[in-house]
Amino acid sequence: MSESFWEPGSGEQPQGEAKPEFQPEAQHQEAAAPGTLALSVDDFKALEERILRAVDMVKRERLARAAAEERATKAEAQLHEHGPRFEQLEKDLQALKGEREHVRQRVERLLAQLDTLEL
């Protein structure tokens, strides 16, 4: 951007002091008056670019956070929706395990009876 957001009169300089003119040879040196800051055009552009990158990064992070919160909300809704079904499946599983154990015991008794016959 070639435009500057700096306006004359909005600076760190107390009123009544003369403002230093832009001097290309003194771009990276401190200004003569205390409390003033000399920024070159390149320094200002670099600062402006860093600020714009930071703003873009914050915008992306906010969008990512909003998307993550939306996914979390959907996941919670699915959890509440499927919660009773999960509980029923747990009960069914326990019942099937109990039934399997009962059948195993019956088969073991039958095998024990066959062993006593000594065929």
GINOR-V959832 format. One record per residue. N is the residue number from 1. NEAR is the number of other ideal C-beta (glycine too) atoms within 12 Angstrom. D_LAST is the distance of its C-alpha to the last C-alpha in Angstrom with 1 decimal. Layout:
# GINOR-V959832
N/NEAR/D_LAST ; N/NEAR/D_LAST
This chain:
# GINOR-V959832
1/13/100.1 ; 2/8/103.7 ; 3/10/104.7 ; 4/15/104.9 ; 5/13/104.0 ; 6/17/106.5 ; 7/8/109.7 ; 8/11/113.0 ; 9/10/113.6 ; 10/11/109.9 ; 11/19/109.5 ; 12/17/109.4 ; 13/20/113.2 ; 14/13/115.5 ; 15/11/118.0 ; 16/7/121.4 ; 17/15/120.3 ; 18/12/120.7 ; 19/20/117.5 ; 20/19/117.2 ; 21/12/117.4 ; 22/17/114.5 ; 23/13/115.2 ; 24/12/112.9 ; 25/10/113.6 ; 26/15/112.5 ; 27/17/109.3 ; 28/15/107.0 ; 29/15/109.5 ; 30/14/109.9 ; 31/24/112.7 ; 32/17/115.8 ; 33/17/115.8 ; 34/11/113.3 ; 35/13/110.6 ; 36/18/110.5 ; 37/20/107.8 ; 38/26/108.5 ; 39/24/105.8 ; 40/19/106.0 ; 41/19/105.0 ; 42/13/102.1 ; 43/15/100.9 ; 44/22/101.2 ; 45/18/99.3 ; 46/15/96.6 ; 47/20/96.4 ; 48/21/96.4 ; 49/15/93.5 ; 50/14/91.5 ; 51/16/92.1 ; 52/16/91.1 ; 53/14/87.9 ; 54/14/87.1 ; 55/14/87.8 ; 56/14/85.5 ; 57/14/82.7 ; 58/14/83.0 ; 59/14/82.9 ; 60/14/79.8 ; 61/14/78.1 ; 62/14/79.0 ; 63/14/77.6 ; 64/14/74.4 ; 65/14/74.2 ; 66/14/74.7 ; 67/14/72.0 ; 68/14/69.6 ; 69/14/70.4 ; 70/14/69.9 ; 71/14/66.4 ; 72/14/65.6 ; 73/14/66.8 ; 74/14/64.6 ; 75/14/61.6 ; 76/14/62.2 ; 77/13/62.5 ; 78/14/59.2 ; 79/15/57.5 ; 80/14/58.8 ; 81/12/57.9 ; 82/14/54.3 ; 83/14/53.9 ; 84/12/52.4 ; 85/14/50.1 ; 86/15/48.8 ; 87/14/48.3 ; 88/13/46.3 ; 89/14/44.1 ; 90/14/43.5 ; 91/14/42.4 ; 92/14/40.1 ; 93/14/38.6 ; 94/14/37.9 ; 95/14/36.4 ; 96/14/34.0 ; 97/14/33.0 ; 98/14/32.3 ; 99/14/30.3 ; 100/14/28.3 ; 101/14/27.5 ; 102/14/26.5 ; 103/14/24.0 ; 104/14/22.7 ; 105/14/22.1 ; 106/14/20.3 ; 107/14/18.0 ; 108/14/17.3 ; 109/14/16.6 ; 110/14/14.1 ; 111/13/12.3 ; 112/12/12.6 ; 113/13/11.1 ; 114/12/8.0 ; 115/11/7.9 ; 116/10/8.5 ; 117/9/5.7 ; 118/6/3.7 ; 119/6/0.0
